[in-house]
Amino acid sequence: MAMITADPKDVPQVASFAFTPENLEKVKGFVANYPPGRQASAVISVLDLAQRQQGWLPRVAMNEVARILDMAPIRVYEIATFYTMFQLKPKGKYLLQVCTTTPCWLRGSDAIMKACQHAADGETFSVQEVECLGGCVNAPVVQINDDFYEDLDEASLKKVLDAFKRGETPKPGPQVDRQTSAPEGGALTLKGE
Amino acid sequence: MTKVIIDNVEIEVAPELTLLQACEQAGAEIPRFCFHERLSIAGNCRMCLIEVKGGPPKPVASCAMNVRDLRPGPNGEPPVMFTKSPMVKKAREGVMEFLLINHPLDCPICDQGGECDLQDQAMAYGVDHTRFQENKRAVEDKYIGALVKTSMNRCIQCTRCIRFSAEVAGVAELGATGRGEDMEITTYLEKAMTSELQSNVVDLCPVGALTSKPYAFAARPWELIKTQSVDVMDAVGSAIRIDTRGREVMRILPRTNEDVNEEWISDKTRHVVDGLRTQRLDQPYVRENGRLRPATWKEAFALIADKMRPVTSGKVGALAGQLAAVEDMFALKSVMSALDVKNMDARYPGSPLHPKFGRASYLFNSTIAGIEQADAIMLIGTNPRREAPVLNARIRKRWRQGNLVVGVVGEQADLTYPYTYLGAGPDSLAQFVTHPPAKKERPMFIIGQGALNRADGGAILGMAAKAAASLGVIKDGWNGFNILHTEASLVGALDIGFVPGEGGLDTGGMLKSGALDVLFLLGVDEVDVPAGPFVVYIGTHGDRGAHRADVILPGAAYPEKSGTYVNTEGRVQMANRAAFPPGDAREDWAILRALSEVLGCKLPYDTLGGLRQALYTAHPHMMKLDQIVPGNGADIGNLAKLGGTAEKSALVSPVTNFYFTNPIARASAVMAECSALAQSTPRTLTAAE
């Protein structure tokens, strides 16, 4: 069984990590959300910021977060290893988080998963199986970085991925003709006055 | 007080108690793994489930709910709980089944076997078969230092070790990484833990995941004979239990003593055991042509008598070392008095402590438990983390309760709690001599030996006494003027007046070359004896004192004799005999009794009982075991009269290496390994938590 560790052996060594000046300002903002002396409460926000800056969370970044928030490093590692959203290994530019929980599975997430795995090359795309993303009405769902792509099938997924490959950002949300989770093809009720 | 009905018995309990504690007061036994009285509540093992009537129809984790949160019945009846109902039994059996899913059945090869909470509770709530067909999880063992052995497959994730290291030890190094089935207890980078209290996690671990590395596979608990005793590694006098098998001391465990050590002991106290076996002096030696050779007791005594015959009493001296029991020092003092020798001392050169100032002038007056009442603490020339780790844990406990300010004059070290650094030298203390009274209710001074064992020790102690007076450290009902000793024997020595008689030389005087012709050392290894005097060393280990000796008389180490020790608070405690001295070695008082006969001043007692009778007649407070005869706070005024000028040099703790403070520790391979580890890990100054 793979050991979940904050310092995996098979990741590239990152020599150092420092927040950019803009991000450092943001860190101050996060810390200011909490009463003085409770700066450690900002740890998830700050870790997320570090991950956005670096693309993933190398150990030096976690150490830096611990230093900034005046926490024992182990407390930061505990959090970083607890949440699956924190990436402890380098990822591709786009992280495909495929929901495989029952509603998505019934609506064909197996095929979506297969297609995503096929597309994953480690540089542009990485794939991760996740539990329910909460978009069951629009199953199957894939979360690509921060956005949901919904009502997918193999063809529409291919279109989305191709667009990402070309450097475009396809429109998030349902990939069929519907507005959010409204009926396909437009409203069916409440049409009159 | 709140009325509750537990198992159909109505009792009154304090509302702030947890249901678990309330049930215990009602006489019910509640199984638990994660709950521990001295740690924060985690509520994650679920073993302490009980049934509470009227709430949601499910069992309640009794450790995590307070009595005050219970709702009364519909007509205002007291809340009703059941601890033995079928629902409770079924719930606990379910929890136990889950715990045992991933717990290996390796009790026959597990060091915890026989004293394992899980083993015991599985007898009550376990089932004899498993319904689990899937793969068990396997967890890599971790390296967390020289003292704690890990077997992480056995871990049930109670997180007691994590909470202990973060809360009590103040070194947040252990943590739980991963989640769910992947959760693991680790120090993250396989670093050794750096706490001086780390071995306590072995006692806390309810299963065999964390066991003692030096004691690995050494003995089974049912083979051991348990003797209650007290520790002498520092001046705290922690309550310990010495486990022996046959003649050999196998291990040392803490006992609970709320007034002293709660239930923690330092790593040195626990793991010094192997030092009791190595480097031991097991027969007398005499020096011939510059080399020590084994001798008989008769030869050794004859040689001492020869050397003593031509010497005048002014050229004889006696020093007592840090592990000497009160009885031993009393016997030595009696011999010396009979010989009209005035040169005797147990203090370090320069130390101003003296019984003539009154008992309060050298005690930890507020008591160790009194630390919890203090609201301001000034540490002067002491590093309590190294000098008395258990006492330091008490300061940290007080700090965690909030509203405590700590100031430090002396070394700037990581004490596991934040403090204001006031300066290194006595001049930083001088500013408080004319300070207006502190705005704190119960301020406290803790003065270490680092401030006293120096040429200007008297001036510093006088200054501290004046500062204490101006800051209001001593007032009605509160005496916060505390001396923190580092050596187990010193308070006892001062109590029985083991100090130079009128016109006698003190330690510094005796150690000047040419001062003495014959010097008796009662386990003195920390000072350098100059060439010249004929040295008689009574001790246990082939350490510094024995190397210098001309005659070695092998004595008994602390687990091998019954002896009284007075801790830094002035608490008189009795250490009991758990084993026997090796070879020809004898108990120190018996050696002195035999020696007195040879020297022609036969001591008037033949048994330890007789010696104690004489001791109690001379010093009645030695009779009051486990009690403190408090000093008189006014005595500290005497100290303020101490004059002299303090130098500028920094106050340095006498304990530079925690693991090597006495001959037993220096003989221990385990302590040597810990010391090497501690020196390879650079201590960075980080506030814990």
HADDOCK unambig.tbl for C-alpha pairs under 7 A between the chains (distance, minus, plus):
assign (segid A and resid 1 and name CA) (segid B and resid 138 and name CA) 6.86 0.50 0.50
assign (segid A and resid 4 and name CA) (segid B and resid 177 and name CA) 6.80 0.50 0.50
assign (segid A and resid 4 and name CA) (segid B and resid 178 and name CA) 5.41 0.50 0.50
assign (segid A and resid 4 and name CA) (segid B and resid 182 and name CA) 6.49 0.50 0.50
assign (segid A and resid 5 and name CA) (segid B and resid 177 and name CA) 6.61 0.50 0.50
assign (segid A and resid 71 and name CA) (segid B and resid 689 and name CA) 5.70 0.50 0.50
assign (segid A and resid 72 and name CA) (segid B and resid 172 and name CA) 6.04 0.50 0.50
assign (segid A and resid 72 and name CA) (segid B and resid 688 and name CA) 6.63 0.50 0.50
assign (segid A and resid 72 and name CA) (segid B and resid 689 and name CA) 5.90 0.50 0.50
assign (segid A and resid 74 and name CA) (segid B and resid 173 and name CA) 6.15 0.50 0.50
assign (segid A and resid 74 and name CA) (segid B and resid 174 and name CA) 6.82 0.50 0.50
assign (segid A and resid 74 and name CA) (segid B and resid 175 and name CA) 5.81 0.50 0.50
assign (segid A and resid 74 and name CA) (segid B and resid 188 and name CA) 6.59 0.50 0.50
assign (segid A and resid 75 and name CA) (segid B and resid 175 and name CA) 6.76 0.50 0.50
assign (segid A and resid 77 and name CA) (segid B and resid 177 and name CA) 6.75 0.50 0.50
assign (segid A and resid 78 and name CA) (segid B and resid 175 and name CA) 6.40 0.50 0.50
assign (segid A and resid 78 and name CA) (segid B and resid 176 and name CA) 5.75 0.50 0.50
assign (segid A and resid 78 and name CA) (segid B and resid 177 and name CA) 4.63 0.50 0.50
assign (segid A and resid 78 and name CA) (segid B and resid 178 and name CA) 6.90 0.50 0.50
assign (segid A and resid 81 and name CA) (segid B and resid 177 and name CA) 5.55 0.50 0.50
assign (segid A and resid 81 and name CA) (segid B and resid 178 and name CA) 4.78 0.50 0.50
assign (segid A and resid 82 and name CA) (segid B and resid 177 and name CA) 6.45 0.50 0.50
assign (segid A and resid 82 and name CA) (segid B and resid 178 and name CA) 4.71 0.50 0.50
assign (segid A and resid 82 and name CA) (segid B and resid 179 and name CA) 5.17 0.50 0.50
